[in-house]
Amino acid sequence: MHTITIPVDRLDRPSAERFEALALSLPGVRGVETWRDRAELSLDDPAHADRVVAALRSAGFNGPAAPPETCMVAIRGMTCRAC
C-alpha cells in the first residue's frame, strides 16, 4: 500500500465528508483520512496517485499538481558527530 498526503483548500467538516466519499469511490483508493486543509490517501499502487489527484481536482478539491512523496530511511550506527 502507498500513502500520499495532499493539501486541500478549505477542507472543513462538510467538504471533508464529500471529499472522503468521492476519494473512496475512485479505483485504487483504500483509505482516506482528512484534516483541516489536507488529506492522506492510502492507495493500492503509487501509479494511481496522479489519476486520483486529477479526479479530486476536477471535482473542485484543490490539490498539488504532483502528489508529494514520503520516504523513510533506516540508518544504523550514526551518532550525533557522524551526522
Buried (B, 14 or more C-beta within 10 A) or exposed (E): EBBBBBEBEEBEEEBBEEBBEBBEEBEBBEEBEBEEEBBBBBBEEBEBBEEBBEBBBEEEBEBEEEBEEEEEEEEEEEEEEEE
